[in-house]
Amino acid sequence: MLIDFVLNISLTISGIYLFHRLQYTEDRRLIDSGIFQALLMTTLAVLLLMVPIHVSGITFSLYFIPLIILVKYSVPYYMLGSLVVVYLFHHLIFGYGWQVYVIFSVLYIVVMAILPFLKFEKLRTLTSACIVFSILYVLGINLLISDLTLWQMLIFIGTSTTVMFFAMMMYEDINAILKLLKRYEEDEYKDYLTQLGNIKSFDEEVNLLIDESETLSLLLIDIDNFKVVNDTHSYVSGDALIRQMANLLDNHVPGGGSLFRNSGEEFAMVIPNLSFDKTVRLGEAIRNSVEQARFHISEEETISLTVSIGVGYKDEADVTKGRMFTDADDMLHAAKKQGQNRVMFIPYLS
């Protein structure tokens, strides 16, 4: 009995880990999908049918544990699909009695019916649900199929609850680790404050578009006198202003364009296939919009801000990313020197 019990726990935990590990390697976006969860739990249920537990004159399988876990992570039609697939293995392949599976199926369908009203937020909640399910399951077997002793029923309930607890603990731990990894990877390319792309993301976007686009526009947008704002108010207020500025600028990004936060108070907008005249007009529209806006540093207090904008433009094949960025950066510094709150660009003759 002990060996069977250990095999069931080991199989469940290793199966959960292996599936997540393979899926994380292949396509991380599918991990949270209902079909992935259904595939994982259906496979585990079939594997558990292969290692039944023999104790006190009875033989039972814990195939239902993964299917109960599936209630938390999938949708009804996937759960019904898993129910059918497991039945084919349960009755036709491994030769278990169909009556036992009918009892399980009825209880499982009841769970799916009340699923919208259930909240499995914590490990102990799902474990408690498993205890209730196991009690009803074993009582159904006792009343409709064969008499079980109290000791046999207690062993069944205790064993299923223990395996359920360890399986869910492993499952939750893996999901938490994957979420952290996902966040870490996103942070590599995202600015934590604005959720815009960061300088690394900006660099990759320009590398991608510089050769693919006939023309490429670059606007370097810097908030004027932002250090004074931070010193006068607070860095918390400064962060709030950065987020508000990001939202305002994002509303001006043309189709196909992208907005990035390069550093501190500097943003970059990259737009493919936009004419030079429209690029300049876009810069002026942004500058004017910022000048007219009011930014909240608290619920009661607002302030005005302005931006200086430097324009870089690529219209010929021999214009490199470095030259385009240098042009935009030089024009940004020129805008600062000439009084701020202006758009500067190198005149372009078509």
Buried (B, 14 or more C-beta within 10 A) or exposed (E): EEEBBEBBBEBBBEBBBEBBEEBBEEEBEBBEBBEBBBBBBBBBBBBBBEBBBEBEEBEBBBBBBBBBBBBBBBBBEBBBBBBEBBBEBBBEEBEBEEBBBBBBBEBBEEBBEEBEEBEBEEBEBBBEBBBEBBBBBBBBBBEEEEEBEEEBBEBBBEBBBBBBBBBBEBBBEBBEEBEEEBEEEEEEBBBEBBEBBBBEBBBEBBEEBBEEBEBBBBBBBBBBBBEEBBEEBEEEBBEBBBBBBBEBBBEBBBEEBBBBBBEEBBBBBBBBBBBBEBBBEBBEEBBEBBEEBEBEBEEEEEBEBBBBBBBBBBBEEEBEBEEBBEBBBBBBBBBBEEEBBBBBBBEEEE
